[in-house]
């Protein structure tokens, strides 16, 4: 299929722009109200002067900012493997996970998400774009302005092409495209500060930047490397195919509220400046502080009262409630909580509508991010497949740097699991208790719980770290159990010097900063067998001398105080080496429980015990 011609492109642009003219009108109105330019939307309601934009809090702007800040935190990105048992498959998936997180860090997606989430709430949609960063040799995920975006969908509702309209000065265009200066002189006459409309067109075939005005001119045209539109349309669910912002239907309520505030201010001003009524015997009117009016009827000296009906103040309360209901912004978000803070049930009821909005937005963004990451992996492999590159990222607060080759390390697998977490809507205490309860009842696995935590987590790398920690703890328990044999050996009349020497070697190695596994392996390294000496000493029993290690007793003659089955001291169960009898902690006891009301009760107590 041949690339689209400029004439066809301009015709398609005009038809698409006309189709979305009503949507553009709604977007311009809500932007004007959020910026405080209410007179631009309803000019007849506001007078010219300092109060042409209202004097009350802009609830539309407050609600949009608050909701977008809750939606903005990024999900976790994990590339799963087809086989969770194979080490090679797990390593392959873990490396792709680090590559994807490197894309996210390189693109600075977290900073962009606050604006993208705001546009999603305000306009009803936002657009993500995978762009080719030739300088860094990496794909870059970029969220574009919703204003001026015009999509073209196929019959399945998938984005097949999109237009982006924006304005640049003539000087900026010449600086960006110096090789096209002849086109600007022909198609864009005027001064250097004149604004010129520029269009970007992205489809499965090509990416074009052109000027739609006058005779038109193509500034750039490159073929699409993946055969799929590189943009991703993230739209708020609605009753029809058009995008509707959350505040489209409450703009009039916000404007009416602002108008009522102006009328109240005007009433107060007129009440203060109302005429003064004097009795007939008052001949002079003195004004100013400490003024004196001479009259025998002082009770009649007053200003003319201006009656403001109480229904006006009641109407302001009705408008405020209607604005909150229409924008689905609960009163509890402002700190005015009319519910039980003991059980949390009243607060949960007040916040339920807000939580459902957050979960819905997260579901839309999760799908959008999965598609954006898939396209970014495709671009990386198909554009720079044979290049060896370095990507940097951050896993669990630890920076990492890996070297990879897209053709080898991506290898046609573009899948990525994007999860906001099952517990994303819960506060940290409830999320932790809920996860531990489900894990304790074996409803979920450790891997699933890690992937659902309400913070960024590399599940595979974290599992590897936990395994290492558990093995180190087991090694420490083994060393502690070895040390507990010292008093038993001393009571049996044997020399514990070898044990003390090895323990001292371990302590010295740890003081030098070496890892526990290295110092233990060195301390317990097997000794080279001694050369045979020929004749045995007189009185020695044949075969007995070389069969026993130092500090050990012959088979069937266990040392007093040791358990024959575990080799530990009496009263110490397996896995409790180094602990008090029964495995009781000797320094700190952590208690995690639930109160009778269902709230998590997390507290810590320190206990010290001394032998009597």
N, C-alpha and C positions, 0 to 999 in steps of 0.2 A: 504494500500500500504506500503510495507516494505521500510525502509530507504535504500538509495543507498549504494552499496558496494564500498570499496576503489578502487578496480580495475576498476569498471565502472566510478567512479568519476575521476580517472586519465585519462581515455580514453576520457571522455566528456570534460575535461579541455584541452587536446591536440587539439581536434577538434575545440573547441571554440576559442582558441588562434590563430590557423592557419587562421580561418575565418577573424579575425580582424588584420591580419598582416599589410595590407596596411594602415589601420587607425593608427596603432602604429608608422609606419614610418613617417606619416605626423605630428603626435604629437611630436616626437623626433626632427624633423626639426624646428618646430615653437618654441619649448622650447629652442633649441640651439640659434636661432636668438634672442629671447627675452633676453637671458642671455649674448648676445654679442659674442657668440662663432660661428661667421659666417664662420670662416675658416673650422670648422668641417663639415659644410654643403656644402660649395663650396671651397675646398682646393686649386684649381688652380688659384683662383682670388686674394688671399691674400698672401703676402710674410711672411716668418717667421721673427719674431722680435716684436718690440713694437706696430706695426700697424697691427697686424694680426686680429684685431676685429673691425676695422673701426673707424673713427674719427668724425662721424656725429651723430646727435640725433637719437636714436632708435625709430622711429615713431611707429613701431609695439608695442613696450612696452608702449610708452606714450598713444597711443590710447586705448590699452587694460586696462590700469590702470584707465584712465579717465572714460571710459564707465562703467567699473565694479563699480566704486565709485558712479556713478549715479544710477545704478540698485540696489545697496546694501541695501538702507534703507528698513526696514521691512514693510509689509502691516499691516492692522488691522485685528485682529482675533475676530469674534463675533459669538457666538452660538445662532442662532435664535430659537424661539419657534414656535410650530405649531399654537398657539393661542396668538395673541398679546393683547387680551383683558383680558384673565384670569391672575390674579395676581400670582397664583401659577405657571402657565406655564412660566411667565416672570421671576419669581424668580429662577426657575429651569434652564432656559437658561442663566441667569446672573451668576449663580454659575458655570456652565460649562465654561462660558467665562473666569472667573477668574482662573479656573483650567487649561485651555489651555494656558493662558498667563503665568501661573506659570511654565508650561512645557518650554515655550520659554525662560523665564528668567533663569530657572535651567540649560538649555542646552547652554546658552550663544550664541544663534543663531545669534544675531546681529553682534557679532565679527566674527563669521564664515562666514557670508554672503559676506564679502568683498573678501575672498578667493574663495568662491563658485561661486560668480558672475564672478570673473576673469577666473576661469576654464571654466565656461559656454561660455564666449566670446572667449577664446583662443582655446579651444579644441572642442567646439560645444556641450558639455554636462557636467553635474555635477551629483553627486549621493548623495542623502540624505538617512540616515539609522536611523531607530528607534531601539535603543539598550536598554537592560534591565540593569538598574543601581541598583544592589542589595544593595549597601551601602546606597543610598538615598531612596530606595524603590519607585523609580519613573522611568518612561520611559525617555530616553534621545535621543534627535534628534542630529545626528552627520553627518556632510558632509565629505565624504571621497575623497581621491585623485582620479582624473579622470584617471591618468596613472595607468595601471595595472588592470583596471576594464573591465570585459568582460560579457555582458548581454546575457540572453537567453529569447527571447520573444515568446509569444504564437501567434496564428493566428490573434488575435485581436489587436496586438501591445502592450499588457500589459506585464510587467516584471514578468516572472514566476520564474526565478532563476538568480543568478549573482555570478561570481568569482571575488575575489580581490587578486591580487598578490603583495607581498611586500617582503622585505629582512630584516632579523634580524641576529645578530651575534649569534654564538653558546652559548656564555655566557649569552646573553639576553634570549635566549630560555630556558636555564636551570633555570635561575632565575624566569621566568614566569611560568614554568611547572616543578617544582622540582620532582613531582611524576613520570615524564616521562623521567628521566635521563637515564634509560636503553635503551630507544628507540633512544636517541641521540647518545649514544655510538655505537649503531649498525647501524643506518641509516645515521648519520651525523658525520663521522670521520673527524678529523682535529683539528686545534688549536682553541682556544676560540674566536679569532678575525675574523675567517672566516665567510663570509656572507652566509646565508642559505635562500633559497627561501621558503616562507610560503604562503599557499593559504587559503583563506576563501571562503566557499561555503554557500550561503543562498538560501533556497527554501521555498515552502509552507509547507514542511514536517519537515525539520531539518536545523540546523545551524552547520556547520562542519569547524574545523580548522585542516589542515593536511599538511604534507610535501610531495611534489610531487616527489622529487628526490630519486634516488637509489631505495631502497625497499619500501619507503613510510612509513608514520606513521601518525595515527590520534591522534592529541593532544587534541581535545575537540569535543564533539558531543552531542547536546541537541535538543530535539524536539521543533518545532515551536509552541508557545502557541496559536496563532490565526489562523493557517491554511492558511496563506497568506504571501508571501514574504515581509519581513520587510524593504526592500530597495525600493527606489523610484528613477526612472531614469528621469531626467529633461533634455530634448534634444532640441537643437536649430532647428527650422523648416528648412527643406531642400527638395531638389528635389528627394532624394532617402532615403533609410532607414539608411544609414551610417551617422555618425556624422562628420560634417565639421566645423572647426573653422573659425572665421571671417577673419583670415589672412593667410589661407593656400595658396591662389592664389597670394599674394603680397610679399611673402618672397624674390623672385628673384628681385623684384623692389627695396626692401630695401637694398639688398646686392649690386645691381648695383649702387645705390645712394652712398653707402659707398665706393665702388670701385672708382667711379668718384671723390670723395673727396680725396682719396689717390693719384690719378693721378694728381689732381690739386696741392696738396702739393708737390708732386715730381717735377712738372713743376716749382713751385716757388723756390724750393731748387736748381734746376739746373740753374735757371736764376740768382740766387745770386752767385752761384759758377762757372758761365761760364767763359771761358778764357778771358783775357784782350787783346784788340787789341791796338798796339802802332805804331806810324809812324816811318819811317826809321831813323830819326835823333835822336830818343830816345835810349840812350845807356844803361840806367839802369832802373830797375823797382822797385820802392819802394812800400812796402805794409804797411798797418796799418793806424791808425788815424794820420792826419796831415802829411801824406807822400807827398813828392814833386817829380814830374816827370818833367825833363827839356826837353822841346821840343817847336819848333816854330809852331807846328800843333796840338794844344791842343784839337781842335774839333774832332780829330780822335782817341783820347784816350777813349776807351769805352769797355764794355764787349760784347761778342758775343750775340746778341739777340736770344731768343728762342720764336718762334711764337706759341702761343696757339690759335687755331681757336675759333672764337666766338660761333660757333655751339656747342662747348663743354659745354659752360656755359648755352646755351639755352636748351641743353639736360638735364642738371641738373634740370632746372625748369619743364621740361616735366615729368621727373621721380618723382619729388615731387608731381605734380598734379595727376599723375597716382597712386601714393601711397595713396593719400587721397581718390581718387575716389574708388579705389579697396577695401580699408578698411572701406569705408563709414564713414570717420571721417571728418567732415566739418572744413573748415579753420576758421570759426567763433569761434570754441572752443579754439583756440589759442590766441584769442583776436584781430585777424585781421578781422574786420567786415567791409565789403563793402556793406553797406545797410543803410537805413534810421533808425536812432535810435529815431526819433520823433514819427512815427506811429507804428514802430515795425514790419511792413509788410516785409521789406527787411530782417530783422534778422530772422523772422519766416520762410521765404523761404530758407535761408541759413541753418537753423537748422532742417528743416523738416525731412531729412533723419535720423538724429541723434535721433529725438523724436520717430520716428516709431520703431527704434531698441529698445529703452527703453520700449515702450509700449508692443512690442512683447515679450521681455524678462520677463516683469512683468506678462504678461498673462501666460507664461510657469511656472514661479515660483509660481504664485497663485494656479494653478492646483496642482503642486507638493506639496505645503504646505498643501493644503486641504487633500490630501491623507496621508501625513505624520502625520498630527494631528489626522486623523481618525484612523490610525494604533496605534498611541500613546494612544488614549483613549481605544482602544480595549485591548492593552497590560495591561494598568492600571486596567481595570475591570477584565480581565480574570486571571491575575497573582496575584494581590493584592485586589481582589474584596471585601473581608470582613474586611480588615484592615482599621482602622481609622487613617488618615494621615493629615498632615499639609502642605500646600503649600503657598509660598510667591510670591508676584508679585508687579507690579506697574501699577496703573491706573491713567492716566492724571497727572503724577508726584507725586501721593500720594501712598506710599507703603501700601499694605494690606496683611493680613494673614487670611486664612480661614482654617477651619477643615472640612474634607469631608470623606465619605466612598464611594469608586468607585461603588459598587453594587447598592447603593441607589441614589447617585448624578449623575452618568452617565447613568445607567439604560438602556443600549443598544442604546442610542442615540449618535452616533459618528459623526454627521454632524457639520461642522463649516464653516461659511462664511468668506472667505479670500478675502479682497478687498484692492487693491492699491489705489482706489479712482478714480472717474471720472475726478477729477481735478489734478491728480498726475503730469501731464505734464505741468501744468500752474505754473507761478510764484505766490507767495502768494497773491499779490494785485489782479491779474486777477481772481484767484481762488475764492477769497472772493466776489468780485463784481459779478462774474458769478453766484455763488451759491445764493447770495441774490436776484438777478434778477429773477432767476428761482423759488425761494421760494416765492417771492412777487407776481408772476403771477400765483401761485398755480399749477405750473407744477410738482413740487416734494413736498414731505412731509419733515417735520423737521427730522424725523428718517432717511430718505434716505440721506438727506444732511449731517447729522452727520457721517453716515457710509462711505460717499464719500470724506470726508475731507482729504487733503494730509498730515495727521499726525495720529499717533496712538490715538484712542479714543474709550472708552467704551460707546457705544451709550445709553444703558439702564441706566447705572449709571449716565451719564451726564443728561439724561432726568429727572431723579429723583432729581438731584441737581438743575436743572432749575426750576422745580415745587416748590421746597422748597424756592428758591429765590423769585419767583413770589408771593408766599403766604406771605413771610416776607415783601415784598414791599407793598402788599395790606394791611397788618397789620399796617405798618408804615403810610400809607395814612389814615387809619381809625383813628389812634391816632392824626395825624396832623389835620384832620377834627374836631376831638373832641376839640383840642386846639383852633381852629378858632372860637369856640362858646363863648370864654371868653369875648371879647369886647361886643358882643351882649348881654350877660347876664348882664354885668356891666351897659350897657346903660339902660337896663330894670329894674335896681334897685335890681337885685338878686345877691346872694352871689356866686362867682366863686371859692370859696375856695376848694370845693371838687374836682373840675377839676384840680386846681393847685397842690393839694396834690397828686393826682394820677399821674400826669405828673412828679412830682418830684420823686415819688417812682420809676417810669420807668427809669428815668435818673440815679438815684443812682444804680439801679440794673444793668444797662449797664456798669456803671463805674467799677463795681465789676467783670465784665467779664461774666455775665450771658447772656443767649440767649434772643433775643427780645420776643420770644413767651412765655418764662417762666415768665418774669417780667410783661408782659401785662396781662397774665392770673392771676397772683397774684394781680395786681393792680385793676383789674376789677372783682375780685371774688365776687359773689353775697353775700350780707349780710344776716344773719339769720333773719327771720321775728320776729318782736317784739311781746311779749305776749299781748293779748287783755287787754285793760285798763278799760273796762266797759263803764262808761258814757262819752259822748263826751263833749268837752269844750263848754262853753256857746257861742252861736253865730256861731258855726261851722255848715256848711252845711252838712247834712247826706251823707255819702258815698264819699265825696270829698277829705278828708284828706289822706286816704290810697291809693288813685288812682293815685297820682302824685308823681313822683320822684323829688328829689331836683334839682332845676334849670330848670324844664320843665314847660310848660304852659298847661292849660287844652285843651282838644280837641276843635278845632275850634278857638283857640286863639293863633296862632303861634307867636313866638317872632319876633320882628322887625329885619330885616336884614337877615333872614334865608329863604331858599327855602323850601316850603312845601313838594315838591316831593322828594328831595334828602337829606334834612336835613343839607346841606352845606350852606355856605354864598352865597349871591346873586352874580352871575357872575362866579361861580366855577362849572364846569360840573362834572358829576359823574366820579370818577376815577382820578380827578385832585386835590384831597385834599392836601394841603400843597404846591401847586404850585401857580405861579402867574396866573391872569385871562387868560383864553385861554390855560392853560397848558404850557405857555412859560417857558423854563428853565431859572433860574436866575443866574447861575454861568458858565455853559459851554455849548457851542453849537457845536455839531459834524456834519460835512458835508461830505457826501460820494457821489460822482457824477462821471460822465464820461465826459471827454473832447470831443471836436468835432472830434478828431482823433481816438476815441475809447479807449484811455488809461485811466486806473483808476486814479482819482484825489482825493486823500485822504488827507484832511487837517483838523486841529482843531483850533477853535477860542474861546477865553475866553471873555465873556461879563459880565460886572457888571452894574446893574441898581440901582439907588437910587431914592426913592420917593421925589417929589418936594413939 
